Every structure is written in C-alpha cells, then in structure tokens.
C-alpha cells in the first residue's frame, strides 16, 4: 500500500498515483448492454473492445487518467473557469466520469454531480441553485437539456460527450479535449477551499445543495482505505451511480491506495458475478436489492457460484439503507469466507462511513456500528440533550467530513448544523457495547394511539420470511388511532404468477408469521406489491405514502 499523506487533497492523490503507478490500470468500464464493438471515443489511451459474445470493456492507466483530467482542466481554464466557479456533470457511469470530475477540481472550481434521473425541470433547478457556470452532459440527456435550453444555456458553457454528432447548442468535449495540452495546470488547492456540491435525494421535493470542502473528500478517501483495509492489490467493483456520494467515496479508497476500480453498467446477479470473475474483484459494495437478487437467484438455481472465479472476493459491504439481519445471515451461509461491513452516512457527511460496523464485528450484524475514522457520534432528544444509553433519539455526528452548508439555504443549514454537529434526522439507540443501532428516519416514525412504532424494526422481522424479497412499512391515516402501519411486501418470483399475483402466500400467512412480534408492532394491513427503491437503494417511502396514505400525509413529505 502506498500510504498517502492524510493532508493531501484528492487531486494530489491522483498526481501521486500517476507518478507511482503510471502504467498500471486505474479504471475499467464494463458495459454488458453493449455487445458490438464501437468506434474509439477517447484518444491516446488503451481501449479494449471485446467480441460480440462479451461485454464492452475499456480501461485507462493512472497516467492517462491524470492526463485526461489535465486536458479538461486546461480547456475550462481557457474558457475562464477557475476558483469560485461551478461545473456540473450529467452522465451515466462511464470511463469519462472520474477524469472529468478531477479535471474540474484541478481548476479550483467546484464540481456539481447531477442525478441522471432528474427531469428537465430538476436539471434546470439544480444548475440555478448551484449557480453552475458549465455543464457536461451525455447523449441520454440531450432531449432533457434541449427541452429547457433557454434557461440551461443562459451564460453557461455546454459540453457534449457522445458518439453521435454534437448538437449545435453545445460543444464537442472529445474533440476539444483532444486538442488541449495534457500538462498539469498546478492550481494551488487548500483543504478548506470549496470542492463539491452534492444534492440530497430529493424524494420529498426539489433537493438541497450540499457544499463540501476539499477536506471532506480527502477524509473520505483515507477513511475508506482504513475501514476496509484496502491495499494496492485490491480491485473494487463500483456499481451504483457515481453522482452519489456513496459510490464515489467508496471508490476513493482505490484512489488512496492506487488500486484498480471497475465501473459496471448492469446490476443483474449474473452480470455482477461475471464481472467479479473476469476482473478479479476483491471488494464489492452492494445495495440491499442487489444482494437480495443474488441470493434469490442462487436459491432458485438460476445462478451457481461454482461457475465463476470468486475465491479472491474477500469483502462484501452494504450501505445507503438499513440492512435486514436475515439477509446477512443468508449471505454468510453462501459465502462464509467473506468479510462483511455496513456503512452508515449521508451526503451531508460525505457519504457512508461516519458510522460503520467494522470488519471484525460480524457478531453485531444489525447494528450500524461505531463512529468511523476521525468521527464522533451521540444520540440526543429534541432539546439537544444526550439521552440515556439504550434510549432512542436523534443521531448526531461530528467529524472532518461534515458539510460546510446547504448552499444558498441558511435556514436549512441552521436547522441541520449545531456547534459542528450534524443532525442526521435518523433515530438510533446505543447498546451497552457502544454500538449504534438505526431505529428509523425521524420523519418515518409511526405514531399509533400515542405509541411510537419504528418501521425498520418491523421490516427487519418480515424480511426473515422465506418468501419475502423486499418489504417496506409505512404509516397511513386512521380515524381512531391517528396512524396505523401498512406493510408493502414484494414476494420472491417463485411465489408469483405471470401477472405478478401471489400464488401460495396470503395476507393471513404474513399475519401468522408476525405473531412473534409484540401486538402493537404487527402491521395492521398487508399489501403485496413491488417495493420502489431509488438509484442508491433507499426505499421511496414518500411515493408509497402517496399511493397508500392519501392526502392526509402530504405535510409529512415537506419535513425533509
């Protein structure tokens, strides 16, 4: 492991990797959706095309990664972009994504990753909110950008990346950067300077703009490497979208150690196993639905681990949402040699890791863990006083990865930050061993007849039913009790007919299974339906409340 100076910016880490490992592969892109060889879209780097029977694959070395970042930085600087400016990225995961990200940072400007699920209106809003000076976008977003072109293009640079002809309202990124110098602009950067604006999930309205300094990014890189004992020989498989803090900052453990990262476009169990096998992946970060799909495919005989080269896979970790204990029990039965970790965090805390379970604490599965590297945590009541150990309250965290502010929103900032502490909005408790357990989102707590009910506890229990693929519990209005609990249950495919209806599982079966729960925790209504999750695996409870809760819960959606 090439130990990096912990005071380095992530830009300096990239420079260090390019100097130490110039000809080693830094990034690989695997896209199973593309089977035909395509024309080369990048210049002066090794591009590997596969045969028609294998996934499309590209790779770049650390030297070329750094040079590509330099080329884009020099292009931006030539257009007047520098410190204090903002440049947005709207791309699917691809080999271009991270060099563009670092090219923006190398100018001293602030990088603004955008959710690729945004509508044209949301893209317009986020660009305006961040006061973005430029936008880099791909062909998938051409119509959305064009639909709002009058507002999006106003006083902004627009760069287009795609194999097809560049639209006349933008400039061709690939052509321009190929003609830019590859020397490093060497703009001085300090850890306390602004680095990135990330957006909150936005499931309850337009998202908040979260501003982080370079210190947050550097902290995430070192913390990830330390938490997961990442070495230069590891190969990290990155599947979630890079616009999200979780995916990018888990990958930064590879940046810190100069090890290889693999970007996979595709989430099927077969695709994941094939990529782990072909690329020799040792660390894989999964979301709950993907881990569930893998186990279901194995249990139903659709996937056989013995058909793949998986012996080198040493660590599976999960973050972004509560993890059912039953899921990890099933995983360990299939992969007993895997180390396991879960990571808790928010975009406001530079993604996952401010609390983490730790590789050595498999006996505490179900807990989110203890404060991460350089982090503190405590649990407080509504008045900001610490509660007694074992009692539920709001989780507060403090450390070098806490956001600077909600950009342009001092009121929301004041509500979320208090004396350096970040109020997470998550309810948790601490056990006698010092481990923190997530109870639920503060806004998701169900109050039934004056009793607080935490949906995560019910979800974790129901997930243990052998026929259940996924589950979400929400509160719905009740005239007598105020609220009552409703469980939306997604059954495994072998318990559904061709139309998606249950074949051998009834509401009464689930009610009987829940008899081991205290009476007040048993769901009052069962619905068999798909459980919607967003791109980072979080259950979209606002959507479920709109479907099943009626207009009476609209006010709750505005609390986030």
C-alpha positions in Angstrom: 0.0 0.0 0.0 1.4 3.4 -1.0 0.5 5.4 2.1 -0.7 8.8 1.1 -0.2 11.9 3.2 -3.5 12.4 5.0 -3.3 16.1 4.4 -3.2 15.7 0.6 -6.2 16.8 -1.4 -7.7 14.1 -3.7 -6.2 15.9 -6.6 -2.7 15.4 -5.1 -3.6 11.7 -4.5 -4.3 11.4 -8.2 -1.0 13.0 -9.1 0.8 10.7 -6.7 -0.8 7.6 -8.3 0.1 8.8 -11.8 3.7 9.2 -10.6 4.0 5.9 -8.7 1.9 3.7 -11.0 1.9 5.4 -14.4 1.3 2.2 -16.5 -1.0 0.3 -14.1 -4.7 0.2 -14.9 -6.6 2.7 -12.8 -10.2 2.3 -14.2 -12.1 -0.3 -16.1 -15.5 0.2 -17.6 -17.7 -2.9 -18.3 -21.0 -2.4 -20.1 -22.9 -5.7 -20.7 -25.6 -3.8 -22.5 -23.2 -3.1 -25.4 -22.1 -6.3 -27.3 -21.0 -4.9 -30.6 -17.6 -3.1 -30.8 -17.9 0.6 -31.1 -15.7 3.3 -32.5 -12.9 4.6 -30.3 -14.1 7.7 -28.5 -11.0 8.5 -26.5 -7.6 9.5 -27.7 -4.1 8.3 -26.7 -5.1 5.6 -24.3 -5.6 1.8 -24.4 -9.1 0.9 -25.5 -10.1 -2.8 -25.4 -13.0 -4.0 -27.5 -14.5 -7.4 -26.8 -16.1 -9.9 -29.1 -19.8 -10.0 -29.8 -20.3 -12.5 -27.1 -18.7 -10.5 -24.3 -19.4 -7.1 -22.7 -17.9 -3.9 -24.0 -14.8 -3.1 -22.0 -12.5 -0.1 -21.7 -9.6 0.7 -19.4 -7.2 3.6 -18.7 -4.0 3.8 -16.7 -3.2 6.2 -13.9 -1.0 8.3 -16.2 -3.8 8.6 -18.8 -6.4 9.3 -16.0 -4.3 12.2 -14.8 -3.6 13.5 -18.3 -7.3 13.4 -19.2 -8.1 15.4 -16.1 -5.4 17.9 -17.1 -6.8 18.2 -20.6 -10.3 19.1 -19.3 -8.9 21.4 -16.7 -6.9 23.3 -19.3 -10.0 23.5 -21.5 -12.0 25.0 -18.7 -9.2 27.4 -17.7 -9.0 28.6 -21.3 -12.7 29.5 -21.1 -12.3 31.5 -17.9 -13.3 28.8 -15.4 -11.5 29.0 -12.1 -11.9 29.2 -8.3 -15.4 30.1 -7.2 -17.0 28.8 -10.4 -19.1 25.6 -10.6 -19.2 22.9 -13.3 -21.9 20.3 -13.4 -21.7 16.7 -14.6 -24.7 14.8 -16.0 -23.5 11.4 -17.2 -24.2 7.7 -16.7 -21.3 5.8 -15.1 -18.5 5.6 -17.7 -14.8 5.8 -18.1 -15.0 9.6 -18.8 -16.8 10.4 -15.5 -14.0 10.5 -13.0 -11.3 12.2 -15.2 -13.9 15.0 -15.8 -14.6 15.2 -12.1 -10.9 15.6 -11.3 -10.4 18.0 -14.2 -12.9 20.3 -12.7 -11.2 20.1 -9.3 -7.8 20.8 -10.9 -9.1 24.3 -12.0 -10.0 25.1 -8.4 -13.7 25.2 -9.4 -16.5 23.4 -7.6 -17.8 20.1 -9.1 -21.6 19.6 -9.2 -22.6 16.0 -9.9 -26.3 15.6 -11.0 -28.6 12.7 -10.6 -29.2 11.2 -14.0 -32.8 10.5 -13.1 -33.6 14.3 -12.9 -36.3 15.7 -15.2 -35.5 18.7 -17.3 -37.1 20.9 -14.6 -34.9 19.4 -11.9 -31.8 19.8 -14.0 -32.7 23.4 -14.6 -33.4 23.9 -10.8 -30.1 22.3 -9.7 -28.0 24.3 -12.2 -29.6 27.5 -11.0 -29.4 26.6 -7.3 -25.6 25.8 -7.6 -25.1 28.8 -9.9 -23.3 26.5 -12.3 -21.2 28.1 -15.0 -20.9 25.0 -17.2 -22.5 21.6 -17.8 -21.0 18.4 -19.2 -23.7 16.0 -20.4 -24.2 12.8 -22.4 -26.5 11.7 -25.2 -29.1 10.2 -22.8 -29.8 13.7 -21.5 -29.8 15.6 -24.8 -33.6 15.9 -25.0 -33.9 16.9 -21.4 -31.3 19.6 -21.8 -32.8 20.8 -25.1 -36.3 20.9 -23.5 -35.0 23.5 -21.0 -32.4 25.0 -23.3 -33.4 28.6 -22.9 -32.8 28.5 -19.2 -30.0 26.0 -19.1 -27.8 27.6 -21.7 -28.0 31.1 -20.4 -24.5 32.2 -19.6 -23.3 28.6 -19.3 -20.8 26.5 -21.2 -22.3 23.3 -22.5 -20.0 20.3 -23.3 -21.4 17.2 -25.0 -20.0 13.7 -24.8 -21.3 11.2 -27.3 -20.5 9.1 -30.4 -23.2 10.8 -32.4 -22.8 14.3 -33.8 -22.6 17.0 -31.2 -25.9 19.1 -31.0 -25.5 22.7 -32.3 -26.3 24.2 -28.9 -23.2 22.5 -27.3 -19.5 21.9 -27.9 -17.8 18.6 -28.6 -16.0 17.6 -25.4 -14.0 14.8 -27.0 -12.7 16.9 -29.9 -11.9 19.9 -27.7 -10.0 18.0 -25.1 -8.0 16.0 -27.7 -6.6 19.4 -28.8 -5.8 20.6 -25.2 -2.4 20.3 -23.5 -2.0 17.4 -21.1 0.3 19.3 -18.7 -0.9 19.8 -15.2 -2.2 23.4 -14.6 -0.9 23.1 -10.9 -3.6 25.4 -9.4 -2.9 25.5 -5.7 -5.7 24.0 -3.6 -6.2 24.1 0.1 -8.2 21.6 2.2 -10.5 24.3 3.5 -11.5 25.5 0.0 -14.8 24.6 -1.6 -14.7 21.4 -3.7 -18.1 19.9 -4.5 -21.8 20.4 -4.3 -23.9 17.3 -4.0 -27.7 17.1 -4.0 -29.8 15.4 -1.4 -32.1 12.5 -2.6 -34.9 15.0 -3.3 -37.7 12.4 -2.7 -39.8 15.0 -0.9 -39.4 17.9 -3.4 -36.6 19.7 -5.0 -33.2 18.6 -3.5 -30.9 20.6 -1.2 -27.5 21.6 -2.4 -24.8 20.3 -0.1 -21.4 22.1 -0.2 -18.3 20.2 0.8 -14.6 21.5 1.1 -11.6 19.5 -0.1 -11.1 18.3 3.4 -14.3 16.2 3.2 -13.1 14.5 0.0 -9.6 13.8 1.5 -11.2 12.4 4.7 -13.5 10.1 2.7 -10.5 8.7 0.7 -8.4 7.8 3.7 -11.3 6.7 5.8 -12.5 4.2 3.2 -9.0 2.7 2.8 -8.6 2.3 6.6 -12.1 0.9 7.2 -11.8 -1.8 4.5 -8.1 -2.4 4.8 -7.7 -1.6 1.1 -4.3 -2.3 -0.4 -2.7 -1.6 -3.7 -3.6 -5.2 -4.8 -7.3 -4.8 -4.3 -9.8 -4.4 -7.1 -13.0 -2.5 -6.2 -16.3 -3.1 -8.1 -18.4 0.0 -8.3 -21.9 -0.4 -9.5 -24.0 2.5 -8.0 -24.1 5.8 -9.8 -21.0 8.0 -9.5 -23.1 11.1 -8.9 -23.9 9.8 -5.5 -21.5 10.3 -2.6 -21.6 6.6 -1.6 -20.3 5.2 -4.9 -17.6 7.8 -5.5 -16.3 8.0 -1.9 -16.1 4.2 -1.6 -14.1 4.2 -4.8 -11.8 6.8 -3.3 -10.3 4.0 -1.2 -8.8 2.9 -4.5 -7.6 6.4 -5.2 -5.9 6.5 -1.8 -4.0 3.2 -2.5 -3.5 3.5 -6.2 -5.5 0.3 -6.8 -7.9 -0.7 -9.6 -11.5 0.3 -9.8 -14.1 -1.4 -12.1 -17.2 0.6 -13.2 -20.0 -1.8 -14.0 -23.1 -0.8 -16.0 -25.6 -3.5 -15.0 -27.0 -5.0 -11.8 -28.2 -8.5 -12.7 -26.8 -11.3 -10.5 -25.2 -12.9 -13.5 -23.5 -9.7 -14.6 -22.1 -9.0 -11.2 -20.7 -12.5 -10.8 -19.2 -12.4 -14.3 -17.5 -9.1 -13.7 -16.2 -10.2 -10.3 -14.8 -13.3 -12.0 -13.4 -11.7 -15.1 -11.8 -8.6 -13.4 -10.6 -10.4 -10.2 -12.7 -8.1 -8.0 -11.9 -8.4 -4.3 -14.2 -5.7 -2.8 -17.8 -5.3 -3.8 -20.3 -2.7 -2.5 -23.9 -3.8 -2.9 -27.2 -2.3 -2.3 -29.8 -4.4 -0.4 -31.9 -5.1 -3.5 -28.9 -6.4 -5.5 -27.8 -8.7 -2.6 -31.3 -10.0 -2.3 -31.5 -10.7 -6.1 -28.2 -12.6 -5.9 -29.3 -14.8 -3.1 -32.7 -15.4 -4.7 -31.0 -16.4 -8.0 -28.8 -18.8 -6.2 -31.6 -20.3 -4.1 -33.8 -20.8 -7.2 -30.9 -22.4 -9.2 -30.6 -19.6 -11.7 -27.0 -18.8 -10.5 -24.3 -21.2 -9.4 -21.3 -19.5 -7.7 -19.1 -22.5 -8.7 -19.4 -21.4 -12.3 -17.4 -18.3 -11.6 -13.9 -17.4 -10.2 -14.8 -15.9 -6.9 -12.2 -17.1 -4.5 -10.4 -13.7 -4.5 -13.6 -11.8 -3.4 -12.8 -11.0 0.2 -15.3 -8.3 1.2 -19.0 -7.6 0.6 -20.3 -4.4 2.2 -23.6 -2.7 2.1 -24.7 0.9 2.8 -27.3 3.5 2.0 -30.2 1.8 3.8 -31.0 -0.4 6.8 -29.8 -4.0 6.2 -32.0 -6.9 7.3 -30.1 -9.3 9.6 -31.7 -12.2 7.8 -30.1 -11.0 4.5 -26.6 -11.1 6.0 -27.3 -14.5 7.7 -28.3 -15.9 4.3 -25.2 -14.3 2.6 -22.8 -15.8 5.2 -24.3 -19.2 4.6 -23.4 -19.0 0.9 -20.2 -17.0 1.3 -18.7 -18.0 4.7 -15.3 -16.7 3.8 -16.5 -13.1 3.1 -15.7 -10.3 5.4 -18.7 -8.1 5.9 -19.2 -4.4 6.8 -22.1 -2.0 6.7 -21.6 1.7 6.4 -23.9 4.5 7.6 -23.8 8.0 6.3 -25.4 10.9 4.5 -24.5 13.1 1.6 -24.1 15.8 4.3 -21.4 13.7 5.9 -19.5 12.9 2.7 -21.5 9.7 2.2 -21.0 6.5 4.1 -18.6 5.8 6.9 -19.2 8.3 9.7 -20.6 5.2 11.5 -19.5 1.8 10.4 -19.8 -1.8 11.7 -16.1 -2.8 11.1 -14.8 -6.0 9.6 -14.1 -7.5 13.0 -17.7 -7.1 14.3 -19.7 -9.6 12.3 -21.2 -10.7 15.7 -23.0 -7.4 15.8 -24.8 -7.6 12.4 -27.8 -5.4 12.5 -26.1 -2.5 14.2 -24.7 0.3 12.0 -21.6 0.2 14.2 -19.4 2.7 15.9 -18.1 6.2 14.9 -15.8 5.9 11.9 -12.2 7.1 11.5 -12.0 10.6 12.9 -15.7 10.7 13.7 -17.8 11.3 16.8 -21.4 10.4 17.4 -24.1 10.9 20.1 -27.8 10.5 20.5 -29.9 13.5 21.5 -33.5 14.3 22.3 -35.5 17.1 20.7 -33.8 19.7 23.0 -30.3 18.6 22.1 -29.6 16.8 25.3 -27.9 13.4 25.2 -30.3 10.5 26.1 -29.5 7.6 28.4 -27.7 4.7 26.8 -30.3 2.3 25.3 -32.9 5.1 24.7 -33.9 6.2 21.2 -33.1 9.7 20.0 -31.8 11.5 17.0 -28.3 10.6 15.9 -25.8 13.5 15.7 -22.4 13.1 14.1 -19.3 15.3 14.0 -16.0 15.0 12.0 -13.9 16.3 9.1 -16.5 15.1 6.6 -19.4 17.3 7.7 -20.7 19.6 5.0 -20.0 23.3 5.1 -23.6 24.2 4.5 -26.7 23.8 2.4 -25.6 26.2 -0.4 -27.9 29.2 -0.7 -30.1 28.0 2.2 -29.0 29.5 5.5 -32.3 28.5 7.2 -31.9 24.8 6.4 -28.2 25.0 7.3 -29.0 26.3 10.8 -31.5 23.5 11.3 -29.0 20.8 10.4 -25.8 22.1 12.0 -25.2 22.8 15.6 -21.8 23.6 17.0 -20.1 21.5 14.4 -22.5 18.6 14.9 -24.7 17.3 12.0 -28.2 16.4 13.0 -28.9 13.4 10.8 -32.7 13.1 11.1 -32.2 9.4 11.9 -33.5 7.8 15.1 -31.0 5.5 16.7 -30.0 3.9 20.1 -26.7 2.8 21.6 -26.3 -0.6 23.2 -24.2 -1.5 26.2 -21.2 -2.4 24.0 -21.2 1.1 22.4 -22.7 0.0 19.0 -25.3 2.2 17.4 -28.5 0.7 16.0 -30.6 2.6 13.5 -34.2 2.8 14.6 -35.7 4.8 11.7 -35.9 8.1 10.0 -37.3 10.6 12.3 -40.0 11.6 9.8 -40.9 7.9 9.2 -41.8 7.0 12.8 -45.4 5.9 13.0 -47.4 7.3 16.0 -50.3 4.9 16.6 -52.5 5.6 19.5 -49.7 7.6 21.2 -47.2 4.7 20.8 -44.0 5.2 18.7 -43.6 2.5 16.1 -40.3 2.2 14.2 -40.9 0.7 10.7 -37.3 -0.6 10.3 -37.8 -3.0 13.2 -40.9 -4.5 11.5 -39.2 -4.6 8.1 -36.3 -6.4 9.5 -38.6 -9.0 11.1 -40.8 -9.6 8.0 -37.7 -9.8 5.8 -36.9 -13.1 7.6 -39.9 -14.8 6.0 -38.6 -17.2 3.3 -41.0 -15.9 0.6 -40.3 -12.2 1.1 -38.0 -10.5 -1.4 -38.4 -6.9 -0.1 -40.6 -5.1 2.4 -41.5 -1.5 3.3 -43.6 -0.4 6.3 -45.3 3.0 6.3 -47.9 4.8 8.4 -51.3 5.5 6.9 -54.1 7.7 8.4 -56.5 6.1 10.8 -59.5 7.9 12.3 -59.3 6.2 15.7 -55.6 5.7 16.2 -54.2 8.6 14.2 -52.0 6.3 12.2 -51.7 2.6 11.6 -48.9 0.5 10.0 -49.2 -0.9 6.5 -46.6 -3.4 5.1 -45.9 -3.4 1.4 -44.4 -6.8 0.6 -42.6 -7.8 -2.6 -42.6 -11.6 -2.8 -39.8 -13.7 -4.5 -40.5 -14.5 -8.1 -41.3 -18.2 -7.5 -44.2 -17.2 -5.3 -45.8 -15.0 -8.1 -47.8 -15.9 -11.2 -47.2 -14.5 -14.7 -49.2 -11.4 -13.8 -47.3 -10.8 -10.6 -50.0 -12.1 -8.2 -49.2 -14.3 -5.2 -49.7 -18.0 -5.8 -49.2 -19.6 -2.4 -48.7 -16.8 0.1 -51.7 -14.9 1.6 -52.1 -12.0 3.9 -53.0 -14.4 6.7 -49.7 -16.2 6.2 -47.9 -13.0 6.9 -50.1 -12.2 9.8 -49.4 -15.6 11.3 -45.6 -15.1 10.8 -45.9 -11.7 12.6 -47.4 -13.3 15.8 -43.9 -13.3 17.3 -43.9 -9.5 17.2 -45.4 -7.5 20.0 -49.0 -6.9 19.2 -48.6 -3.1 18.7 -45.8 -3.7 16.1 -47.8 -6.1 13.9 -48.8 -4.5 10.6 -52.5 -3.6 10.5 -52.7 -4.1 6.7 -50.7 -6.1 4.2 -50.3 -5.2 0.5 -48.5 -7.5 -2.0 -46.8 -5.1 -4.4 -43.3 -4.1 -5.7 -41.2 -2.0 -3.2 -39.9 1.1 -5.0 -36.3 2.0 -4.3 -34.2 4.9 -5.7 -30.9 4.7 -7.5 -29.0 4.3 -4.2 -31.2 1.5 -2.9 -33.3 3.6 -0.4 -37.0 2.7 -0.2 -39.1 5.5 -1.6 -41.5 5.8 1.3 -42.9 9.2 0.2 -44.0 7.5 -3.0 -45.6 4.7 -1.0 -47.4 7.2 1.2 -48.7 9.0 -1.8 -50.1 5.7 -3.1 -51.5 4.2 0.1 -51.6 7.1 2.6 -53.9 9.6 0.8 -53.6 13.4 1.1 -53.5 13.3 4.8 -49.8 12.8 4.9 -48.8 15.5 2.4 -47.4 17.7 5.3 -45.0 15.0 6.3 -43.4 15.0 2.8 -42.4 18.6 3.4 -40.4 17.9 6.6 -37.3 16.5 4.9 
